[in-house]
Amino acid sequence: MTEIRTPLRRRPAQRRSAERVQRMLDACAEILDEDGYDGLTTTRIAQRAEVAIGSVYQFFPDKRAVAQALAQRNLEMFGQRISRTFAEGSFAHWSDTVGAIIEIFVDMHRTVPGFRVLRFGDVADVNLLDSDADNNAVVAGRIRTMIVETFAVQDGPGLANALAIAVEAGDAVLKLAFRRSPDGDPAILAEAERLIHGYLASHIQES
């Protein structure tokens, strides 16, 4: 899995600085919900976070970098929730985690500020998480690592390809679900799970 590079100009050394950076990310998320990526500016981030504009530029070169840090925070939250679900659940097979992963994504879409607009960064740049891989590839790589480590699945090109396709297909259908309804059309969400689980189950039988 490709290591994700930080968009920060420098890492906050003190807790107060780290909290200030988190306030900037929270402000970014709120503005995205209100006015989308086009309405996002470093000036608005500074005003909403109640910091000087110089504090924003101390850590971020531009609004894209702030959005990148927020997308990375979203990915970390997504990964942590999946790991916790894997640890707490009793899944007969790793492919049975599809429904749980979709539920986590849907819940974040409904409840995490800024996520419905930014998600993992495509609204800003399809390579926002990593300049060498598109955002969905990074997400698929993160899920793949967790599956291999949790379920002792043998890693390899076949698994990587299957998860890459599953994430791309799921992303497209889930986008449709949220275009149909702000909370996600239940029928389409159910079809997304059926589609992805069916594909992965078929891949497992063939491999």
C-alpha positions in Angstrom: 0.0 0.0 0.0 1.3 3.4 -0.9 2.2 5.6 2.0 0.1 8.8 2.1 2.1 12.0 2.2 1.1 14.7 4.5 -0.2 18.0 3.0 1.1 19.9 6.0 3.9 22.4 5.5 5.0 21.4 9.0 3.6 19.2 11.7 2.3 20.9 14.8 4.8 20.3 17.6 2.6 21.3 20.5 -0.9 20.2 21.6 -2.2 23.7 21.2 -1.0 23.9 17.6 -2.4 20.4 16.9 -5.8 21.6 18.2 -5.6 24.7 16.1 -5.0 22.5 13.0 -8.0 20.4 13.9 -10.2 23.5 14.2 -9.1 24.5 10.7 -10.2 21.1 9.4 -13.5 21.3 11.3 -14.0 24.7 9.7 -13.2 23.4 6.3 -15.8 20.6 6.7 -18.5 23.1 7.8 -17.8 25.3 4.8 -17.9 22.4 2.4 -21.4 21.4 3.7 -22.6 25.0 3.3 -21.1 26.1 0.0 -19.2 23.2 -1.5 -15.6 23.1 -2.6 -15.9 26.2 -4.8 -17.0 28.2 -1.8 -14.0 27.1 0.2 -11.2 29.7 0.7 -8.4 30.0 3.2 -9.8 33.3 4.4 -13.1 31.6 5.2 -11.3 28.8 7.0 -9.4 31.2 9.1 -12.5 33.2 10.0 -14.6 30.1 10.9 -11.7 28.5 12.9 -11.1 31.9 14.6 -7.4 31.9 13.8 -5.3 34.4 11.9 -4.9 33.8 8.2 -1.2 33.5 8.9 -1.9 30.5 11.1 -3.5 28.8 8.2 -0.6 29.4 5.9 1.8 28.4 8.7 0.5 24.8 8.2 -1.2 24.8 4.7 -0.1 26.3 1.4 -3.6 26.6 0.0 -7.2 25.4 0.4 -6.4 22.2 -1.6 -4.0 21.2 1.1 -6.6 21.8 3.8 -9.1 19.6 1.9 -6.4 17.0 1.5 -5.8 16.9 5.2 -9.5 16.6 5.8 -9.8 13.8 3.3 -7.0 12.0 5.1 -8.8 12.4 8.4 -11.9 10.9 6.7 -9.9 7.9 5.5 -8.4 7.4 9.0 -11.8 7.6 10.6 -13.2 5.1 8.0 -10.3 2.7 8.6 -10.7 2.9 12.4 -14.4 2.2 12.2 -13.8 -0.8 9.9 -11.1 -2.2 12.2 -13.3 -1.9 15.2 -16.2 -3.6 13.3 -13.9 -6.4 12.2 -12.7 -6.9 15.8 -16.2 -6.9 17.3 -18.0 -8.8 14.6 -18.2 -12.5 13.9 -17.9 -12.8 10.1 -17.9 -16.3 8.5 -15.7 -15.0 5.6 -14.1 -11.7 4.8 -16.5 -11.1 1.9 -19.3 -11.0 4.5 -18.0 -7.7 5.7 -19.3 -5.9 2.7 -22.6 -4.9 4.4 -20.8 -3.6 7.5 -18.3 -1.5 5.4 -21.2 0.0 3.4 -23.0 0.8 6.6 -20.0 2.7 8.0 -19.7 4.7 4.7 -23.4 5.5 4.7 -23.3 6.6 8.4 -20.3 8.8 7.7 -22.0 10.3 4.8 -25.0 11.2 7.0 -23.2 12.3 10.2 -19.6 13.4 9.6 -19.4 17.1 8.7 -18.0 17.7 5.2 -18.0 14.0 4.2 -21.0 14.1 1.9 -19.1 16.7 -0.2 -15.5 15.7 0.1 -15.6 12.1 1.0 -12.1 10.9 0.2 -11.2 13.9 -2.0 -12.6 13.5 -5.5 -14.4 16.8 -5.5 -11.0 18.5 -5.2 -8.7 16.1 -7.1 -9.0 12.4 -7.9 -5.4 12.1 -6.7 -5.9 14.1 -3.6 -4.9 11.3 -1.2 -1.8 10.3 -3.2 -0.3 11.8 -6.3 0.7 8.3 -7.5 -2.7 6.6 -7.1 -6.3 7.7 -7.4 -8.4 8.1 -4.3 -10.4 4.9 -4.8 -7.2 2.9 -5.2 -6.0 4.3 -1.9 -9.2 3.3 -0.2 -9.1 -0.2 -1.7 -5.6 -0.6 -0.6 -6.5 0.4 3.0 -9.4 -2.1 3.0 -7.2 -4.8 1.5 -4.5 -4.4 4.2 -7.1 -4.7 7.0 -8.7 -7.8 5.4 -5.3 -9.5 5.0 -4.3 -8.7 8.6 -7.6 -9.6 10.2 -8.7 -12.7 8.2 -5.3 -14.1 7.4 -6.2 -13.9 3.7 -3.4 -14.6 1.2 -2.5 -11.3 -0.5 -1.8 -11.0 -4.2 -2.7 -9.4 -7.5 -6.0 -11.2 -7.6 -7.2 -9.9 -4.3 -5.9 -6.4 -5.1 -7.8 -6.4 -8.5 -11.0 -7.7 -7.0 -11.1 -5.1 -4.2 -10.2 -2.3 -6.6 -13.1 -3.3 -8.9 -15.4 -3.7 -5.8 -14.6 -0.2 -4.5 -15.0 1.4 -8.0 -18.4 -0.3 -8.5 -19.5 0.5 -5.0 -18.5 4.1 -5.3 -20.6 4.6 -8.4 -23.7 2.9 -7.0 -23.4 4.7 -3.7 -23.1 8.1 -5.5 -26.4 7.2 -7.3 -28.0 6.4 -3.9 -27.1 9.8 -2.5 -28.1 11.6 -5.7 -31.6 10.1 -5.3 -31.9 10.9 -1.6 -29.9 13.1 0.8 -29.8 10.1 3.2 -29.2 7.5 0.5 -32.0 5.7 -1.3 -32.5 2.5 0.8 -33.3 0.4 -2.3 -30.1 1.4 -4.1 -28.0 1.0 -0.9 -29.4 -2.6 -0.7 -28.5 -3.2 -4.3 -25.0 -1.8 -3.8 -24.4 -4.5 -1.1 -25.9 -7.2 -3.2 -23.9 -6.2 -6.2 -20.5 -6.0 -4.4 -21.0 -9.1 -2.2 -22.1 -11.1 -5.2 -19.1 -10.0 -7.2 -16.7 -10.8 -4.5 -18.3 -14.2 -3.7 -18.1 -15.1 -7.4 -14.4 -14.0 -7.5 -13.7 -16.2 -4.4 -15.3 -19.3 -6.1 -13.3 -18.8 -9.3 -10.0 -18.2 -7.5 
